[in-house]
Amino acid sequence: MHTVALAVTDGMLHFELSLAHEVFGTRPDGVAGPWYRLMLCGPGAVRTGSFLLEPDHGLDRLRHADTVIVPGWADVDVDPPADLVDAVREAHEAGARVASLCTGAFVLAAAGLLDGRRATTHWAHTRDLAVRHPRVEVDPDVLYVDEGSVLTSAGKAAAMDLCLHLVRLDHGSSTANTAARRLVVPPHRDGGQAQFVTTPVPAPDNHPLAELFPWVIERLDRPLTVEDLARRARMSSRNLNRHFRSVTGTTPLQWLLTQRIRHAQELLETTDDGVDTIAAATGMGTATTLRRHFNRTVGVPPDTYRRTFRSRARPAPDGGGTDSAAHGSDGGTDPAAHGPAGSSSNR
């Protein structure tokens, strides 16, 4: 069972702490197999906002965890405690995957874990992080950054995006989607990160695209264009682009492509369909086109993705093709010709 340790001390933000505790501490209904073993590690009784916490273990137990999560640090003008910084550094050196939520990035930076890496934090503090830790490549425009063994999230609700990303890495998209439904949150959100943060930010139902989104999702097998979307939304293409930027943070074609990729992930995990069939079902046209965009977006070919995540539920089929074609080109019209925004993952 994968062990997740929450590193806590006085001055932590309780929102991010409780969010991570909810995601990793409770196995969603309908999810088979082991979930996570959660530990709360701190130097003793700690106060986070109005709450007094009694950790299960001391900070020295962080080095025994598979994943260490550092919640938000309330006062970024105050240096985090040395014992916390040292324990987080030692856990990473022992092989733990370390993730920070919101301003927890300042703890990781103090531990030297962000030196030479891309990272993010709450938008209000990205400049402070960059100034205080010039060896960190701070990206203020993403919801989270995945640098392999070190991950950082932007502020507040973006902590949920990163936690669900970790679940997706460990258990696959279907399980992450199940967890998201239990938490009543979207499994993916846009924010400039193409690899996993790909579904539009939730918005009130009275925004101009509220009826368009479900209409598109039901027609992912069709070669939809910007003009088709604009016609359905009863607005000009120019206004459609403007509203998409406002609501999702990306363009209509980028959003559409990432929906196709996410649907392909679901089909790879939950069906025996070959890559050709999945390409048709997701509107990609050909297996070659699907492989090219899937590999560019997810970071692995469809067949590799299926073997990795399908095996968690049942034996994986052959996927309808080979990995060697992952970078091929069909030389024809590509229904998903406009690629997604750049990824914020270096995995």
C-alpha positions as CSV (number, residue, x, y, z in Angstrom):
1,M,0.0,0.0,0.0
2,H,1.3,3.4,-1.0
3,T,2.1,5.6,2.0
4,V,1.3,9.3,1.9
5,A,2.6,11.5,4.6
6,L,1.2,15.0,5.3
7,A,4.0,17.2,6.8
8,V,2.4,19.6,9.3
9,T,3.7,22.2,11.7
10,D,2.4,25.5,13.2
11,G,1.6,28.0,10.5
12,M,0.2,25.6,7.9
13,L,-3.0,26.4,5.9
14,H,-5.8,24.2,7.0
15,F,-7.6,24.3,3.6
16,E,-4.9,22.5,1.7
17,L,-4.2,20.2,4.6
18,S,-7.8,19.0,4.9
19,L,-8.2,18.8,1.1
20,A,-5.2,16.4,0.8
21,H,-6.5,14.4,3.8
22,E,-9.8,14.0,2.1
23,V,-8.3,12.8,-1.2
24,F,-5.8,10.4,0.2
25,G,-7.5,9.3,3.4
26,T,-10.8,8.0,2.0
27,R,-11.0,5.4,-0.7
28,P,-13.9,6.3,-3.1
29,D,-16.8,4.0,-3.3
30,G,-16.5,1.6,-6.3
31,V,-12.7,1.6,-6.3
32,A,-11.3,-1.9,-5.9
33,G,-8.0,-2.8,-4.4
34,P,-5.7,-0.9,-2.0
35,W,-5.9,2.9,-1.7
36,Y,-3.4,4.9,0.3
37,R,-2.0,4.6,3.9
38,L,-2.2,8.1,5.2
39,M,0.1,9.5,8.0
40,L,-0.1,12.9,9.6
41,C,3.5,13.8,10.6
42,G,4.5,16.8,12.8
43,P,6.7,17.9,15.7
44,G,3.8,17.6,18.2
45,A,0.5,19.2,18.6
46,V,0.2,21.9,15.9
47,R,-2.2,24.7,15.2
48,T,-3.4,25.4,11.7
49,G,-5.7,28.4,11.6
50,S,-8.5,27.7,14.2
51,F,-7.7,24.0,14.4
52,L,-5.5,22.1,16.8
53,L,-4.0,18.9,15.3
54,E,-2.5,15.9,16.9
55,P,-0.1,14.3,14.4
56,D,0.1,10.5,14.3
57,H,3.9,10.5,14.0
58,G,6.9,12.8,14.2
59,L,8.6,14.5,11.3
60,D,11.2,11.7,11.3
61,R,8.6,9.4,9.8
62,L,8.5,11.4,6.5
63,R,11.6,9.5,5.3
64,H,9.5,6.3,5.3
65,A,6.7,7.6,3.1
66,D,6.3,7.0,-0.6
67,T,4.8,10.4,-1.1
68,V,5.3,13.5,1.1
69,I,2.8,16.4,0.8
70,V,3.6,19.8,2.2
71,P,0.4,21.9,2.6
72,G,0.4,25.7,2.2
73,W,2.6,27.8,4.4
74,A,0.6,30.7,5.9
75,D,3.2,33.4,6.2
76,V,5.7,33.3,3.3
77,D,7.6,36.2,4.9
78,V,8.6,33.9,7.7
79,D,11.2,31.2,7.1
80,P,9.7,27.7,7.6
81,P,11.0,25.7,10.6
82,A,14.4,24.1,10.1
83,D,13.2,20.7,11.4
84,L,10.4,20.7,8.8
85,V,12.8,21.7,6.0
86,D,15.4,19.1,7.0
87,A,12.7,16.3,7.3
88,V,11.3,17.1,3.8
89,R,14.8,17.1,2.3
90,E,15.8,13.9,4.0
91,A,12.5,12.2,2.8
92,H,13.3,13.2,-0.8
93,E,16.8,11.9,-0.5
94,A,15.4,8.6,0.8
95,G,13.4,8.3,-2.4
96,A,10.0,9.9,-1.6
97,R,8.0,11.8,-4.1
98,V,7.5,15.2,-2.6
99,A,4.6,17.6,-3.5
100,S,3.8,21.0,-2.2
101,L,0.3,22.6,-2.2
102,C,0.0,26.3,-2.7
103,T,2.7,28.2,-0.7
104,G,4.1,24.9,0.5
105,A,6.5,25.5,-2.4
106,F,8.5,27.8,-0.1
107,V,9.3,24.9,2.1
108,L,10.5,22.8,-0.8
109,A,12.5,25.7,-2.1
110,A,14.1,26.2,1.4
111,A,15.0,22.5,1.3
112,G,16.7,23.0,-2.1
113,L,14.4,20.6,-3.9
114,L,13.3,23.2,-6.4
115,D,16.8,24.3,-7.5
116,G,17.1,24.0,-11.2
117,R,13.5,22.9,-11.5
118,R,10.3,24.4,-12.7
119,A,7.8,25.1,-10.0
120,T,4.7,27.1,-9.2
121,T,2.8,28.5,-6.2
122,H,-0.1,30.8,-5.5
123,W,-0.1,33.6,-8.1
124,A,0.1,36.2,-5.4
125,H,3.5,34.8,-4.3
126,T,5.2,33.7,-7.5
127,R,7.3,36.8,-7.6
128,D,8.4,36.4,-4.0
129,L,9.4,32.8,-4.7
130,A,11.4,33.8,-7.7
131,V,13.2,36.6,-5.9
132,R,14.1,34.6,-2.8
133,H,15.0,31.5,-4.6
134,P,16.6,32.6,-8.0
135,R,17.6,29.0,-8.9
136,V,14.0,28.1,-9.2
137,E,12.3,28.5,-12.5
138,V,8.9,29.8,-11.3
139,D,6.0,29.4,-13.7
140,P,3.1,31.6,-12.6
141,D,0.7,30.5,-15.3
142,V,-0.1,26.8,-14.5
143,L,-2.2,25.0,-12.0
144,Y,0.6,22.6,-11.1
145,V,4.0,21.5,-12.3
146,D,5.1,17.9,-12.4
147,E,8.9,17.4,-12.3
148,G,8.9,13.7,-11.6
149,S,9.9,13.3,-7.9
150,V,9.0,16.9,-7.1
151,L,5.6,18.5,-7.8
152,T,4.2,21.9,-6.9
153,S,0.7,23.3,-7.2
154,A,-0.7,26.8,-7.6
155,G,-2.9,28.3,-4.9
156,K,-6.0,27.0,-3.1
157,A,-8.3,24.9,-5.4
158,A,-5.3,24.0,-7.6
159,A,-4.2,21.8,-4.7
160,M,-7.1,19.6,-5.6
161,D,-5.8,19.4,-9.2
162,L,-2.4,18.2,-8.1
163,C,-3.9,15.7,-5.6
164,L,-6.1,14.2,-8.4
165,H,-3.1,14.2,-10.7
166,L,-1.2,12.1,-8.2
167,V,-4.2,9.7,-8.0
168,R,-4.2,9.6,-11.8
169,L,-0.5,8.7,-11.9
170,D,-0.9,6.0,-9.3
171,H,-4.3,4.5,-10.2
172,G,-5.3,5.8,-13.7
173,S,-7.8,8.2,-15.1
174,S,-10.9,6.1,-14.3
175,T,-10.1,6.0,-10.6
176,A,-9.2,9.7,-10.5
177,N,-12.5,10.5,-12.2
178,T,-14.3,8.4,-9.6
179,A,-12.5,10.2,-6.8
180,A,-13.4,13.6,-8.5
181,R,-17.1,12.7,-8.7
182,R,-17.2,11.8,-5.0
183,L,-15.6,15.1,-4.2
184,V,-18.0,16.9,-6.7
185,V,-15.1,18.5,-8.6
186,P,-14.0,18.2,-12.2
187,P,-11.2,15.6,-12.8
188,H,-9.3,18.0,-15.1
189,R,-9.0,21.7,-15.5
190,D,-7.4,23.9,-18.1
191,G,-4.6,26.3,-17.1
192,G,-1.9,26.0,-19.6
193,Q,-0.9,22.5,-18.6
194,A,-1.6,20.1,-21.5
195,Q,-0.6,16.8,-20.1
196,F,-3.3,16.4,-17.4
197,V,-5.0,19.6,-16.7
198,T,-7.3,19.7,-19.6
199,T,-11.0,20.1,-18.8
200,P,-12.4,23.7,-18.5
201,V,-12.5,25.3,-15.1
202,P,-16.0,24.9,-13.7
203,A,-18.1,28.0,-14.0
204,P,-21.6,29.0,-13.1
205,D,-24.2,27.6,-15.5
206,N,-25.1,31.1,-16.7
207,H,-21.9,31.6,-18.7
208,P,-22.3,31.7,-22.5
209,L,-20.7,28.2,-23.0
210,A,-22.7,26.3,-20.4
211,E,-24.8,24.5,-23.0
212,L,-22.0,24.1,-25.5
213,F,-19.7,22.0,-23.4
214,P,-22.0,19.0,-22.9
215,W,-23.1,19.2,-26.5
216,V,-19.5,18.9,-27.7
217,I,-18.7,16.0,-25.2
218,E,-21.5,14.0,-26.7
219,R,-20.1,14.5,-30.2
220,L,-16.4,13.8,-29.8
221,D,-16.5,11.2,-32.6
222,R,-17.4,13.9,-35.1
223,P,-15.0,16.3,-37.0
224,L,-16.1,19.4,-35.2
225,T,-14.7,22.8,-36.2
226,V,-14.7,26.2,-34.6
227,E,-17.4,27.3,-36.9
228,D,-19.5,24.3,-35.8
229,L,-19.0,25.3,-32.1
230,A,-19.7,29.0,-32.9
231,R,-22.9,28.1,-34.8
232,R,-24.1,25.9,-31.9
233,A,-23.3,28.7,-29.4
234,R,-25.0,31.2,-31.6
235,M,-22.1,33.6,-31.7
236,S,-19.3,34.5,-34.1
237,S,-16.0,32.6,-34.1
238,R,-14.3,35.6,-32.7
239,N,-16.7,35.9,-29.7
240,L,-16.4,32.1,-29.2
241,N,-12.6,32.4,-28.9
242,R,-13.0,35.2,-26.5
243,H,-15.4,33.3,-24.3
244,F,-13.3,30.2,-24.3
245,R,-10.3,32.2,-23.2
246,S,-12.4,33.7,-20.4
247,V,-14.0,30.5,-19.2
248,T,-11.4,27.8,-19.9
249,G,-8.1,29.7,-20.3
250,T,-7.5,28.1,-23.7
251,T,-8.8,28.1,-27.3
252,P,-11.7,26.1,-28.6
253,L,-9.5,23.8,-30.7
254,Q,-7.0,23.2,-27.9
255,W,-9.9,22.4,-25.5
256,L,-11.6,20.1,-28.1
257,L,-8.3,18.2,-28.7
258,T,-7.7,17.6,-25.0
259,Q,-11.3,16.3,-24.6
260,R,-10.6,13.8,-27.3
261,I,-7.4,12.7,-25.6
262,R,-9.2,12.3,-22.3
263,H,-11.9,10.2,-23.9
264,A,-9.2,8.1,-25.5
265,Q,-7.7,7.5,-22.1
266,E,-11.0,6.3,-20.7
267,L,-11.5,4.0,-23.7
268,L,-8.0,2.6,-23.4
269,E,-8.6,1.8,-19.7
270,T,-12.2,0.5,-19.8
271,T,-12.6,-1.3,-23.2
272,D,-10.9,-3.8,-25.4
273,D,-11.2,-1.6,-28.5
274,G,-8.2,-1.3,-30.7
275,V,-6.4,2.0,-31.4
276,D,-8.1,2.3,-34.8
277,T,-11.6,2.0,-33.2
278,I,-10.7,4.4,-30.4
279,A,-9.4,6.9,-33.0
280,A,-12.7,6.8,-34.8
281,A,-14.7,7.1,-31.5
282,T,-12.7,10.2,-30.4
283,G,-12.8,12.0,-33.7
284,M,-9.1,11.5,-34.4
285,G,-9.7,9.8,-37.7
286,T,-6.8,7.4,-37.8
287,A,-4.7,5.5,-35.3
288,T,-1.6,7.4,-36.5
289,T,-3.2,10.7,-35.7
290,L,-4.3,9.5,-32.3
291,R,-0.9,8.1,-31.5
292,R,0.8,11.3,-32.4
293,H,-1.4,13.6,-30.4
294,F,-1.7,11.1,-27.5
295,N,2.0,10.8,-27.2
296,R,2.5,14.5,-27.4
297,T,-0.1,15.2,-24.7
298,V,0.1,12.4,-22.3
299,G,3.8,11.6,-22.7
300,V,3.5,7.9,-23.7
301,P,1.9,6.1,-26.6
302,P,-1.6,4.7,-26.3
303,D,-0.4,1.1,-26.1
304,T,2.0,1.9,-23.2
305,Y,-0.7,3.9,-21.4
306,R,-3.1,0.9,-21.7
307,R,-0.6,-1.6,-20.4
308,T,0.2,0.7,-17.4
309,F,-3.3,1.5,-16.3
310,R,-5.5,-1.2,-17.7
311,S,-3.6,-3.8,-15.8
312,R,-4.8,-2.4,-12.6
313,A,-8.3,-3.6,-13.4
314,R,-7.9,-6.5,-15.8
315,P,-5.4,-8.0,-18.2
316,A,-4.4,-5.5,-21.0
317,P,-5.2,-6.3,-24.6
318,D,-2.8,-5.6,-27.4
319,G,-4.2,-2.1,-27.9
320,G,-4.6,-2.6,-31.7
321,G,-1.1,-1.5,-32.7
322,T,2.5,-1.1,-31.7
323,D,4.4,1.7,-29.9
324,S,6.8,2.1,-32.8
325,A,4.1,4.1,-34.7
326,A,3.7,6.6,-31.9
327,H,5.4,9.4,-33.8
328,G,4.1,8.5,-37.2
329,S,2.2,10.8,-39.6
330,D,-0.6,9.7,-41.8
331,G,0.1,12.4,-44.4
332,G,-3.5,13.3,-44.6
333,T,-6.0,15.8,-43.1
334,D,-5.7,15.7,-39.3
335,P,-9.0,16.3,-37.6
336,A,-7.1,17.3,-34.5
337,A,-4.5,19.4,-36.3
338,H,-4.3,22.1,-33.7
339,G,-2.2,20.7,-30.8
340,P,-2.7,21.5,-27.1
341,A,-0.9,24.0,-25.0
342,G,2.5,23.1,-23.8
343,S,2.8,20.6,-21.0
344,S,4.0,21.5,-17.5
345,S,5.3,18.0,-16.9
346,N,8.9,16.9,-17.4
347,R,8.1,13.2,-16.6
